[in-house]
Amino acid sequence: MSAPIDNSTVEIPGPWKADGFEFTFPRPALVMGILNVTPDSFSDGGEYDEVERAVARAVAMINEGADIIDIGGESTRPNAEVVSEEEEIARVVPVIDRLSGQTEALISIDTQKPAVAEAALDAGARIVNDIAANRESPEMWELVASRNAGYVAMHMQGTPQTMQADPRYEDVLAEVAEFFARCREQMRASGIRDEQVVFDVGIGFGKTLEHNLRLLGGLRTFKKLRRPQLLGVSRKSLFGKLLGLDVDLRLAPGLACAAWALTNGVKILRVHDVAETVQAARMIEAIVERA
């Protein structure tokens, strides 16, 4: 007979509280639906680059159980082409503006540019999902603080253009934990309250397959931060490298990672396949509750 899951080693994080929303844990995992309004994202580039189709997809994900819609106007895949602020704003703001008038679900802007984040917040977004939390400039953090926005701080080694050239770590778990601790101090200095912040280990962003697996295996390392963790592994290339799967065949390993993450303290799942992830999350939560 297998041993029960030991939940005593997973500390309950503090609440995620920002502009007009509050999530207090323990509670069912939050699901963030991915909406790329780009022509070149690795999985769904070009599918939702028109406003009507993008809004329809967002509404469909909300009906499937998404708590948050994460809208991005610039691909962050390896070697992705850099998009100007003006072009990124032109892609995301009409979608956010239209969607914010139709739903009470939270809208997140997936951007590393302060000007884009500001335009998105003006249009109705309430969360900034920032892959470039490794920056030194405080401009983005000062914006998030002044607007009382939710903030996802992701770890990345390098930039999308350089991150997969030759990623190296002495100890990836220790170095990502040190990054989060340093980042938190920088954010505090810029006026961001801890309760606004969620951390994301950044699977696939400046990591090899081995680094990604080490991070997944060590998710409990980050419990000491006492902040909610977000995990984004949906359709990632690690499944192709490990299992030989094309991008449209990666649902099953993504759900396996989601179930693993939920039993190891992760509270937010960023995914393409919302309905399936919500079902998997509710199932694993029911089992864990009785373990």
C-alpha positions in Angstrom: 0.0 0.0 0.0 1.4 3.4 -1.0 2.1 6.0 1.7 -0.3 9.0 1.9 0.8 12.4 0.6 2.5 14.4 3.3 0.9 17.8 3.1 2.5 19.0 6.3 5.7 19.9 4.4 3.8 22.4 2.1 3.4 25.7 3.9 0.3 27.7 3.2 1.3 30.9 1.4 0.0 34.3 2.2 -2.9 35.7 0.3 -2.5 37.1 -3.3 -4.1 40.5 -3.0 -4.0 43.5 -5.3 -6.3 45.7 -7.4 -9.8 44.7 -6.4 -9.1 41.0 -5.9 -8.0 38.7 -3.1 -7.2 34.9 -3.1 -6.7 33.4 0.3 -5.2 30.0 0.6 -6.0 27.1 1.1 -8.5 27.2 -1.8 -8.9 25.4 -5.1 -6.0 26.0 -7.5 -6.3 29.0 -9.8 -6.2 28.3 -13.6 -4.7 31.0 -15.9 -5.7 30.6 -19.5 -3.1 31.5 -22.1 -4.2 33.9 -24.9 -1.5 34.8 -27.4 -2.5 37.5 -29.8 0.7 37.0 -31.8 1.5 35.7 -35.2 4.5 33.6 -34.0 4.0 32.0 -30.6 5.3 28.4 -30.5 1.9 26.7 -29.9 -0.9 28.9 -31.1 0.7 31.7 -33.1 -1.7 33.3 -35.5 -4.8 31.6 -34.2 -6.1 34.6 -32.2 -4.5 37.6 -33.8 -7.9 39.1 -34.6 -9.9 40.8 -31.8 -13.1 38.9 -32.3 -11.4 35.5 -32.3 -9.3 36.4 -29.4 -12.2 37.6 -27.3 -14.2 34.5 -28.2 -11.3 32.3 -27.2 -11.1 34.1 -23.9 -14.8 33.8 -23.2 -14.6 30.1 -24.0 -11.7 29.6 -21.5 -13.6 31.4 -18.8 -16.6 29.2 -19.4 -14.3 26.2 -19.1 -13.2 27.4 -15.6 -10.3 29.9 -16.1 -10.0 32.3 -13.2 -7.5 34.5 -15.1 -6.9 35.2 -18.8 -3.3 36.0 -19.6 -3.0 38.0 -22.8 0.4 38.4 -24.6 1.3 40.4 -27.7 4.9 39.3 -28.1 6.2 35.8 -28.4 8.7 34.7 -25.7 9.8 31.5 -27.4 13.6 31.1 -27.9 14.9 33.5 -30.5 11.6 35.2 -30.9 11.6 38.5 -32.8 11.4 41.6 -30.7 8.2 43.6 -31.1 8.0 47.4 -30.6 6.0 48.8 -27.8 3.6 50.4 -30.2 2.9 47.1 -32.0 2.5 45.2 -28.8 0.0 47.7 -27.4 -1.9 47.6 -30.7 -2.2 43.9 -30.4 -3.3 43.6 -26.8 -5.2 46.7 -25.8 -8.3 46.2 -28.1 -8.7 42.7 -26.8 -8.3 43.7 -23.2 -10.7 46.6 -23.6 -13.4 44.5 -25.2 -13.0 41.6 -22.8 -12.9 43.6 -19.6 -16.4 44.9 -20.5 -17.7 41.4 -20.8 -16.4 39.4 -17.8 -15.5 39.7 -14.2 -12.6 37.2 -14.7 -9.2 38.7 -14.0 -7.1 39.8 -17.0 -3.4 39.6 -16.9 -1.0 41.2 -19.3 2.0 39.1 -20.3 4.7 41.6 -21.1 8.2 42.7 -20.1 7.7 46.3 -21.2 6.4 48.9 -18.7 4.7 51.0 -21.3 2.7 48.0 -22.5 1.9 47.1 -19.0 0.6 50.6 -18.3 -1.6 50.6 -21.4 -3.0 47.2 -20.5 -3.8 48.3 -16.9 -5.5 51.4 -18.3 -7.6 49.1 -20.5 -8.7 46.8 -17.7 -5.9 44.3 -16.9 -5.2 43.9 -13.1 -2.1 41.6 -13.2 1.3 42.0 -14.8 2.9 38.7 -15.8 6.6 39.7 -16.2 9.1 37.3 -17.7 11.8 39.9 -17.2 11.8 40.1 -13.4 15.6 39.6 -13.7 15.9 43.3 -14.7 17.7 45.9 -12.5 15.7 48.9 -13.6 12.8 49.7 -11.2 10.5 51.2 -13.8 8.2 48.2 -14.1 8.1 47.6 -10.3 7.3 51.3 -9.7 4.4 51.1 -12.1 3.0 47.9 -10.5 3.3 49.6 -7.0 1.6 52.8 -8.1 -1.3 50.9 -9.7 -1.6 48.2 -6.9 -1.5 45.5 -9.6 -1.0 41.9 -9.1 2.5 40.8 -10.2 4.0 37.5 -11.4 7.8 37.6 -11.1 9.4 34.9 -13.3 12.9 33.6 -13.3 14.8 33.7 -16.6 18.5 33.4 -17.4 19.2 35.8 -20.2 16.5 37.0 -22.6 14.3 35.2 -25.1 16.9 35.8 -27.7 19.8 34.4 -25.6 18.3 32.2 -22.9 18.8 28.8 -24.6 22.2 29.5 -26.0 24.1 27.8 -23.2 22.2 27.9 -19.8 24.3 27.0 -16.9 23.8 26.7 -13.1 25.9 25.3 -10.2 22.6 24.5 -8.4 19.5 25.5 -10.3 17.2 25.2 -7.2 19.4 27.3 -5.0 20.0 29.9 -7.7 16.4 30.4 -8.5 15.6 30.6 -4.8 18.3 33.2 -4.4 16.9 35.1 -7.3 13.4 35.3 -5.8 14.8 36.5 -2.5 16.8 39.2 -4.2 13.9 40.2 -6.5 11.6 40.5 -3.5 13.9 43.0 -1.8 14.2 45.0 -5.0 10.4 45.0 -5.4 9.9 46.1 -1.8 12.3 48.9 -2.3 10.1 50.0 -5.3 6.9 50.0 -3.1 5.4 46.6 -4.1 3.8 44.8 -1.1 4.6 41.1 -0.7 0.9 40.3 -1.0 0.8 41.5 -4.6 3.5 39.0 -5.7 3.4 35.5 -7.2 6.6 33.7 -8.2 7.2 31.5 -11.3 10.3 29.3 -11.6 10.3 29.9 -15.4 10.3 26.4 -16.9 12.0 26.5 -20.3 13.4 30.1 -19.8 17.1 29.7 -19.8 17.1 26.1 -18.7 18.1 22.7 -20.1 15.9 19.7 -19.9 17.8 18.6 -16.7 17.3 22.0 -15.2 13.6 21.9 -15.9 13.2 18.5 -14.3 15.2 19.5 -11.3 13.0 22.5 -10.8 9.8 20.4 -11.1 11.2 17.9 -8.7 12.2 20.6 -6.2 9.1 22.8 -6.2 8.8 22.5 -2.4 12.2 24.3 -2.1 10.3 27.6 -2.6 7.7 27.1 0.2 9.9 29.2 2.5 9.0 32.3 0.4 5.4 32.0 1.8 4.1 33.3 -1.6 1.9 31.5 -4.1 3.7 29.8 -6.9 2.6 29.8 -10.5 3.7 27.1 -12.9 3.7 27.2 -16.7 4.6 24.0 -18.4 1.7 23.8 -20.9 2.9 22.3 -24.3 6.5 23.1 -23.4 9.4 21.8 -25.5 10.7 19.7 -22.6 7.9 17.2 -23.4 9.2 17.0 -27.0 12.8 16.5 -25.8 11.9 13.9 -23.1 9.0 12.1 -24.8 9.4 12.9 -28.5 6.0 14.5 -28.7 4.9 17.2 -31.2 3.4 20.3 -29.7 -0.2 19.2 -30.3 0.3 15.9 -28.4 1.6 17.3 -25.1 -1.6 17.5 -23.1 -1.0 14.3 -21.0 2.4 15.1 -19.7 1.2 18.7 -19.0 -1.6 17.3 -16.9 0.9 15.0 -15.1 3.0 18.0 -14.3 0.0 20.0 -13.1 -1.0 17.2 -10.7 2.5 16.9 -9.4 2.7 20.7 -8.9 -0.5 20.8 -7.0 0.7 18.2 -4.5 3.9 20.2 -4.1 2.5 23.6 -3.2 1.8 25.3 -6.5 -1.4 27.4 -6.4 -1.7 28.7 -10.0 -1.5 26.8 -13.3 -0.8 28.7 -16.5 -2.2 26.6 -19.4 -3.6 26.4 -22.9 -6.0 23.5 -22.2 -8.2 25.0 -19.5 -11.1 22.5 -19.3 -8.8 19.5 -19.0 -6.6 21.2 -16.4 -9.6 22.3 -14.3 -10.9 18.7 -14.2 -7.4 17.3 -13.3 -7.0 20.0 -10.6 -10.3 19.3 -8.9 -9.6 15.5 -9.0 -6.2 15.7 -7.4 -7.5 18.2 -4.8 -10.3 15.8 -3.8 -7.8 13.0 -3.4 -5.3 15.1 -1.5 -8.0 16.4 0.9 -8.7 12.8 1.9 -5.1 11.6 2.0 
